[in-house]
C-alpha cells in the first residue's frame, strides 16, 4: 500500500500545489515516443500536482492520472476536466477497462516499498497495450540523499519527514525481466532531474511486454 498519505496531502495543500513546468522526463517521453503517434493514451501512477499529466494532455494525449493525495486530485479535477483524475492507491488492483500506450511513473517508484512495487508492476501488466511502454524515472542508490535519515533497510530511509526507497537499477531490471518485460533501455545520470543543492541521481527505464 501507499505510504505517507498524510505527508503528501499536507505537501500539496501548501506551496507545492501550483502547476509547474513539466519535467525533463515528460518532455523526453513525448518527443521520443508520442509526438508522431495519433490518438495516444497514457496513465500516470502518482501524478502529484499534475505537472506532467497536464503537459501530456495539452499535447493531445488521452490521460488518466492517479494519486493517493485527495488534496492533489481534487485540485486537478477543478483545473482540468479533459483528463481523468483518480484518487486511489496505484499499487492496489485498479478497476480500469482501458489499455494504454504508455504507463508512466516518475518519482513514484522510490516512494513505495518492494511489495508495493510488485502491485504497481501487476497494474502495468494489466493496463499496457501489447505495443505499449512502461517508462520509469526514480532516485538511484547513487543519489545524494541515499543513507540519510533513519534506516529501515539497506535501501530504505526516512528523512525530510517521509519515506524513500532508493532504486538499484540491477535489482529493478531483474524484477522487470522476471515479470515478463523486455528492457529497451536503462540509464543512470545526475542530469535527468537536476535539483539545486542536490546531486539528484536517477535511473530511467523504458520497458515493454
N, C-alpha and C positions, 0 to 999 in steps of 0.2 A: 504494500500500500504506500501511498504518498506520505512523505514526512513534512514536518514544519508548515502545515497549512496555516496556522495562526501567524507564523512569521511572514509568510507571503501575503496574507490578507493585509497585515499592517504595512508591509513594504509597498504594496500597490495602492493603499489608501493615502499614502503620504506623497512625497515629491516624485515618486517613480511611476505615477500613473499617466504621465504625459506621453504622447506619442513621439517617439524619437525617429531618427533616420534608420532605415533598415540596416541590418548587419552586413558585413562584407560577405558572409557565408550565403545569405539570402540572394544577394546580387550574383554571386558566383553560380549558385544553383540555377537561377533563372537564365543567365546568359549561356550557361553550358548545356542545359537540358530542356528548357521550357520556351525559350524565345521564339523558336520556329515551330512550336507544337500547338496545333489548334485544339480548342476545347479541352485543355489540360485540367487536371484536378490534383489537389494537394490537401493532405491532412497534416496539421502540425500538432505534435504532442508537447504540451507545455508552452503555450503561446505567450504567457506573461502579459505585458502591456500591449501585445498585438503588433508590435512594430514590423515584424517580418510577414505575418499573415496579411496585414493591411497592404503591405507592398505587393505581395503576390496577387492579391485581389485587384489592386489598381492596375495590374498588368493584364487583366482579363482572365486570370486563373480562377477556377471554381475552388473555394477554400472552405474547409471545415477546420476549426481551431478549438482545441481542448485545453483547459487548465483547471487545476484544483482550487484556485482562488475565486470565490464568488465575487469578491470586490472587483477583480480584474475583468471577469466575464461580464458582469452587469454594466460596467463602464463601456466595454466594447460593444455590447448589444445596443446601447444608446447611440453610439457614434456611427455604427455601420450596420445596415440591415442586409447588405448584399452577401456577406459571408455568413456562415453558420457558426455561432459561438456557443460552446457547450461547457458547463461546469461539471467536471467529472474526474475521477481517478483514471488517468490514461494507462495505468498499469493493470487495471482490472478489466475483465471482459466488457467489450463495448458492443452495444446493440445497434450497429450501423449496417445498413444494407448496401451502401455504395462501396465501390472499389476505387482506388486512387492511383494516379501515375507516380506520385511522389509521397512517401511517408517521411516527414521532416521532423528532426529532433535536434534542436540547438540549445546547448547549455541546460539540458534536462537530464541527460544520462548521468552526469555527476551529482545530481540531486536525488537519486534513487539508489536503493541498495541492490545487492546481487539478485535477490528473489524478485524484486520489482522489475529488474532488467528483463528477467525471463517473461514476466507478464507483458511488458512492452513489446518484446520480440514476437510473442504469440499474437498480439494485436496486429502488428505489422504483417505477419504472415497471412492473417485473415483478411486484411484490408487492401493489400497490394495487388494491383493488376498483374497479369503474367509478364508484361513487359516493363513493369514499374521498378522504381528505385527506392531503397531505404538510404537516406542521407543523414549523417550524424556529425555534429561538432560538439566537443566536450573537453573539459580540462584534463590534461595528462598528468601522470605521476611525475613529470618533469616541470610542472607548474610551480611558481614560486610560493604558492600557498600550501603546497604539499608538506605535511609534517607539522603544520602549525595548529595549535589548539589541543583539545582533548582527543586522544587517540581512542577509537572504537575498535579498529582492526588495523592491519598493515596498510590499507589504502583508504580508511575512513576516519574522518576527523570532524569535530565540531568546533568552529571558530566563527567570529563575527556574528554570533547568535544563531547560526544554523549549520546544517549538515552538508558535508561534501564527501563524495566517494571518487577519488581520482582514478582515471582510466588508464590501465596498462593496455597499450594497443595490441600486444601479442595475445593477451587473455581475451580481449573483446573479439579480436579476429577469429580466434579459435572457437569462441562461443557462437559467432555467426555461422561459421562453416559447419559446426555441429548441428545447427538448426536448419541447414539446407541452403544457406545463402552462398552466393559467389561474390568474392571481393573484386570489385572493379578497380578501386584504388584505396590506398590508406596512406596518409601522410601526417607529419607532425611538425609544428612550427610555432614560433613566437610571433609570427607575422599575421596569423589568421585573425586574431582578435586583439589587436594592440590596445592595452589599457594603461593609462597614465599612472606611473608609480608602481607598476607591477610588471613582472616577467610572466605574462599570461601565455603559457604554452598549451596548445590544443592539438587534439587529433581531429582529422577529417576523414570520414569513411563514406565511400559510395559502394553500395552493395545491391545485388539483385537476387531474385529467387531462381 
